[in-house]
Amino acid sequence: MRWGARFAGHGVWLWVALCAAALRFWRLGAAALIGDESYYWLWSTRLAPAYYDNAAGVALQVRLSTWIGGQSELGIRWLNALLGVVAVCLAYAIGRRLFSARAGAISAAVLACGAPFVVISRHVYTDALQIALLLLNVYLLIPVANGESAVLPAWRFWAVGLSTAALLNSKYNAYLYALAVLAVLVWRRRALLSDRRTWLAIGIAACGLAPVLLWNAAHDWASFRWQVRHLFGGSSDAATMLRNVGHATVYLTPPVALLAALGLCRVRDGRRLWLLVPALILILPILLGPADSPRNLLAGVVLLLLLAGDVVDRWLGQGGWIARAMLGGLLVLAGLYGLGTTIDAVRPTALPSSSVSGAIRADSAGWREVGALGLRPEATVFAVDYSIASQLRYYTGLPVHTAWGQYRLWGLPSICGAGATEGDVQVLAQHYLDPVRVTERLRDTFADVQGPIEMPMGESKTLRLWTARRCTVDQETFLDRFDFLTLAQAAGAR
């Protein structure tokens, strides 16, 4: 117990938070923006209630971040990194309140140095905001789950409702979390149904659905239709499920995956159900479905890590030095992965790192020099890869277009068909798309096609540029022929 007191006491949570901050803020602005970050930056310049791909939370986050920190890479990222540190502090507070200070410190330590959490905090995805809001919501719900609602002040229910409403605008899988938590709490605490404050909280939370619903209703439910296609597209056979599990383990890194799996122990403990059920509902559709997207597991994994802190804490009290050595080894290994991931996203390292850190480094390579690639302001610039259209906009200042759904909703210039603009169309694509296929489609679409010109950008990455004139088809045919997902699938890109 003395070891446990040393681990959980003397401000250890503060040291964990400082470690989290160091891993997230070290050279935060060193790398150029990756595709997701520049895309969400573009959203932040065109604020809306929702977007083709997701809810608007991350756009508001980037807008606030750049309003305070400026339009640089650091200005775009700093608030996202801070949310990652806030999440670590909330994990400690939740573990301490639900279980013990040592359990909270264990969960917070894994969240602080775990490679996937470092990645989503250093680079702007939709996940850091979602996880911070989810943990805030869990913290506010603890006394409700513990059966203390009768003595709670009214502000607690307002706070629960508001945090849920904000969470529903961070990422669509938050809907599953909210429904699961509500179902488990009402099942275990039926008295909540007769409490008017419960319905107040539910009503406030439901208001969080309004922006997404109103935007989708005005855009033929485009965002919901895209999410359904993305989630259920492809096959879901046993081989796919096994591949998903393997990919998830590699993405999460083995120490984090193992610690998260420990959260599944002691499933018969009814006090843990209100976290365990939402965790499983967030995780199982990704592991069992055809959409191989391990980053979408992270919200559920965070809940499992909270539960794992309690499991490991109990084992430490019973297992002596063996349990302490195993925990120490896992935390050291997780820390090495986290440190390696932080470094590898900036420069190669021999340390173990996340499976995505090298890809992130390659994605960001060369964009600061993109202004020398010969793009002309008087030409219409079209990017086949939707992921690079926003990077080109950020680093060149040119209005680059693409066939991706969100750009269509914003409105594209008439490149083909009636009213097509005169002049050159500069078409860009990255190296992983088959240049022969792209060239063939361009020649089937335009009367005059030149290129491609190859422009190396570092990290084995090449950008190809074609110049086309006089389109011979209508606009929709042109956009359909240069749909990125279709071309990427044909090229075997993943």
N, C-alpha and C positions, 0 to 999 in steps of 0.2 A: 504493500500500500504506500510505503514511503516513495517508491519509484513513481507511482501514480500521482501522488501529491506533487512531486517535483515536476512531472510532465504537465499537469493541468494547472498548477499554481504559478506564483511568481510572474504573472504576466506572460505566460507562454503563448497565450492567444495573440498577444501583441507581437511577439517574435514571429509567429506564423503569418500574421497580417503583413509584417515588414518583408518577410520572404516572398509573399505573394506579390507585393508591390514591386520588389526588385525584379522578379521574373517578368512582370508585365510592363514595366516602364523603362527597362534598360534598352537604350537605343531604339526607342519606340518609333521614331520617325525616320530611321535609317533606310528602310526599304521603301521602294515605290509602292503605290497602291496596287493591290490585286483586283481581279475582276469584280468580285462581290463588293468590295469596299467602294470602288469608283461607281458602281451601279447604285448603291445606296446613297452615295454622295449626290448623284444625279437626282435621285428621288428627293433628297432634302432641298434641292433647288426648285422642285415642282411639288410642293406639299399638296397632299390629297387625303381624303378619308381612308383610302386603301389603294392597293396597286394590283396589277395583274398577277404578281407572284405571291403577295402576302399582305398582311395588315401594315398599318402605317407607323407602328411604334419606332422602328429603327430609323425611319426618315426623320421623325421628330428628334430622336436622340442625336443624329448627326447634325441636324440644324442647330440644336442647342450647343453641341460641341464646337462647331465652327464659328458660331456667333461669339463664343467666349474665347476660343483658342485660335481662330483664323482658319484660312483655307488650305494650310499646309497638310502634309501627311500626319504630322503630330497633332495638328488641330482637329483633324477628323477622328483620330484614334484615342485621344487622351481620356475622354469621358467613358468610352467603352472599356478601357483598361481599369478605370476607377470602379466601374460597376463590377468588374471581376474581383477586385479587392473587397468591395462591399459584400459580395456574395460569400466570400470566405468568412468575414465577420459574422454574418447572419447564420452561417452553418454552425459556427461555434456557439452562438447564442441559443440556437434551436436545440443542439445536442445537450447543452448544459441544462436547459429548462426541461427537456423531455426525459433525459437519462442521467447524465452526470457531466461534471466539468471535463473529466478525462475523455469521455465519449465524444463530447463536442470538439475537444482539441484534436482527436484522431480524425474525425470527419473533415474538420477545417484544414488540417495539414494535407490530406489527400487532395482536397479541392484547390489548395494553394499551389501545390507543385505538380499536380497531375497534368501530363502533357496535353490532353485534349482541351482542358480548361485554360491552360496557358495560351493555346492557339486561338480560341474564340475570344479571349480577352485582349490579345495583342493585335488582332485583326477584326475588323468590323463585319460580323455576321449578325444574324438575328438572335443568336443564342445567349450572349452575355446579358442583354437586357431581360430576356425571358427568365433566365435562371435567377437573376437578382430579384425580379418581381415575384417569382414563384416562392423563393425562400422568405421574402417579406410576408407573403400571404400565409405561408406555413407558420411563421412565427406569430402572426396575429391570431391564428386559429388554435393555437395550443391550449389556451384556457377553455375554449369551446369544446375541443376534443376531450379535455380532462373533466368535463361535466361541471364547469364553474360558471356557465352562462347566466345563471340566476343572479349572480352578484356582480356581473360585469357592467361597466358603464356603457352608455349608449354610443359613445365615440368609438368603442371597439368594433361595433357592428358597422358603423359608417366606414371605418378604416378597412375592415374586411371587404366590404362591398366595393370601395374605391380601388383597392389593390387588385381585386379580381377583375374589375372593369379594365384597368390598365393592362393586366396580364393578357386579357382576351384580345388586346390590340398589339401584342408582341409577336405572336406566332400561332398558327391555326391549331396545332396540337394542344395548345392551352385549353381549348374547349373540352378535350377529353379529360384533362386534369380536373377542371372545374366540376364537370358532371360527376366524375368518380368520387371526388372528395365530398361533394354534397350528398351523394347517395350513401356513402359509408357513414358520414356523421349523422344523417337523419335516421339511418337504420340503427345505429348504436345509441343515439340520443333522441328518441322520438319526441321528447318534450320540446325540442326545438321547433316543431311544427306548430305548436300552440303559442309560440312567442312572436309577437308582432315585429320585434327587432330582427328576427331571422328573415322575415319576408321583406323588411326594409333593406337588409343587406343583399338579398337575392335581387330585389328590384334595381338597386344601384348597380350591381354587377351586370344585370341584363342590359342596362343602358350602354355598357361597353360594347355590345354587339351592334349598336345602331350605326356607327360609321361604316363598318364592313358591309352590313346588310344594305344600307342606302347606296353605297358605291356600286355594289354588285347588281342591285336592282336597276341602276341607271346604265349598266354596261353589260346587259344580257347575261349576268351571273358568270362573267368571264373568269374571275379569280377562283370561284368554287369549282367550275368545270375543269380548269387547269389542274387544281389540286387533286381532283378525283382521277383524272387521267394519269397524273404523275404517281399517285399512290398505288393504283391498280394496274398500271400498264405492265405488260410482260407476263411471264409465267411465274408460278409459285410452287414448283415441285420440290421434292425433298432435296435435290441437289442445290437448288436455289437457296433453300433455308440453311443448309450446311455452309454454303458459301457466305451468306450473310453473317452467320455466327462467327466464322473465321475472320472475315473482314472487320467485323466489329471488335474482335479481340485485338487485332493488329492496330486498328485505329485508336482504341482506348488505351493501348499498351497493356501488356500482361499484368503488371502490378495493380493498375486501376481496375482492370476487368476482374481480377481475383477478389479484390476488396469489395467491389460492387456485388459480386456473387455471394459474398458472405452476408450481405444484407437480406438474402432470402432465407437465412437460418431463423429458427424460432418463429416459424410462420403461424403457430397456434396461439401466439401471444396476441390477444385481442386488442391490446393498446397500440399495437404497431400497424393494425389493418388500415387505418386512415392514411398512412403513408405507403404501405405495401401495395394496396390495390391500385391507386393511381400510378405508381411506378410500373407495375405490370401492364397496365392499360396503355401507358406511353411507350413501353419497350416492345411488347409482343407483336404489334402490327408491323413494326420495322423488321424484326428478326424473322417473322414468318411470311411476310409479304414479298412481292417481287421488286419493290423499290429498294435498291441497295444503297441506303443513305445513313451510314452510322452516326453522322453528326446529329441527326434527329433523335438519337438515343439519349443525348446528354441530360435532358430535363429529367427523364426517368432514372438515369444513373445517379444523379445528384440525390434523389430521394433514397435510393438504395444505399448510398454512402452514409447518409444520416443514420440509417438502420444498422449499417455495418459498424459504425462507431460504438453502438451499444453492444453488439455481439462481441467485438474484439475487447472491449472494456471488461466484460464478464469473463472472457477467457483469460485475460491478464490476471484477474483476481483468483483464478483457479489453477492456471498452468505454470506458474513459477517462471524460471529463467528461460525455458524453451519458448513459451508464448511471447515473452518480451523480445527474445532474439528474432523470432519470426516477424513480429511487427516491425522491429527496427530494420530488419533486412528489406521488408516490403517498402517502408517509407524511404529508405535510402535509395532503393532502386527507382521508386516513383520520382524522387527528387532528381536523380541522374537523368531520367527521361525528360523531366521538365526543364532542367538546365540545358540539356542537349537540344531540345526543341527550340528554346529561346535563341540559342546561338545559331543553330542550323538554318533558321529562317533568314539569317543575315549573311552567314558564310558557312561553308562546310565544316563539320567537326567529327571527331572520332567517337564522341559520346553517343550513347543510344538516344534516339529521338523519335518523335511521332512520324508515322508513315506519310503524313501530308506536309511536313516542314520543308522537305526538298522541293516538292511541287509548288509550294507557296513562294519559295525563293526564285524558282524558275519563272513563275507567273509574273513576279514583279520586275524581273530583269529587263533592262533596256528601255523602259518607258520614259525615263527622264531624257533620253537622247532621241526620242521619236520625232521631235521637231525637225530633224535633219533628214527625214525619209523622203521628202519631195512631195508631200501633200500640198495641193494648191487650193487656196481659199475660194477661187472662182469655180472650182469643180464641185460636183456633188459627190460626197464621200460615203461609201456604203461598206459596212463591215459584215462579212458573212457570219463570223463568230459574234454572237450577242455579247459574250463576255468581254470582248475588247472594245466594243463601241464606246462604252463609257470611259475606259482608260484613254482612248484616243481623244475623247472630248476633254477630259481633265488636263491632259498633257499637251494638247495642241490648241485648245480653245475653239476648234472647228466643230460645226454641227454634224457630227457623224451619225449616220442612220443604220438601221438593221431591221431584219424581218421579224424580230422577236415581238411577242404580243403586246408588251407594254409600249414599245415604240409605235406600233400601229395605232394604239389608243391615243397616244399623244399626237399623232398625225405625221405622216411622211410626205416629203415633196413628191410631186408626180414625176417619177423617173421614166415610166412607160405609159403607153396609151394616150387617150385624149388629154390635151393640156400638158404633155410632158415638156419639161424644161430643156432648152437647147444646151449644148456643151458637153464636156466630158463627164463621165462617171468613173471615179476611181474606186475600185473594188479591192478590199483587203481580206486576207484569210491567213490563219496561222498554219504552221508546218504540218500539224496532225491531220489536216484535211487533204484529201487526194487532189493535187494540183491538176492532174489530167481531167478528172471529173468536173472540177470547177471550171476549167477552161472550156470543156465541151458544152457545159450549160450556158456559159457566157456567149459562146458562138451561136448557140441555138436561140439566144435571146437578143443579141445585138448584131448590127450589120458589120461593125468594125471592132475588133478586139486586139489589143496589144499586150504582150506580157505572157507569163508573169516575170516581174523583176524580183529577185530574192534579196532580202535585207536581213542579215544576221543581227540578232539582238542579245546574244550571250546566252549561257546556260543551255546550249544546244537548241535554241529557239530561233526560228526564222519566220519573218513576216513576208508574205508574198503580195505584190501589188500588180493589178491589171488596170488598164485604161480602156474603157468601152465607150462607143458612140452609137447613136441612132437605134433605140430600142425597137424591136419588131413585134412585141407581144403586149398584152394589156398589163396593168399594174399588179393585179392579183396573181396572174400567172408568173410574173417576175418574182414576186415575194414567195410564192409557193416553191418555185424552183431553187430558191436560195434559203430555204428553211434550214437552220443550222443543225437541228437534231437529226433531220433526214440525212444530210450530208455526212454528219459525224458517224451515224450508224452505218452508212455505206462504207465509210473509210475504216471501220472497226475501231473508232476512237471511243474511249471510255472516260 
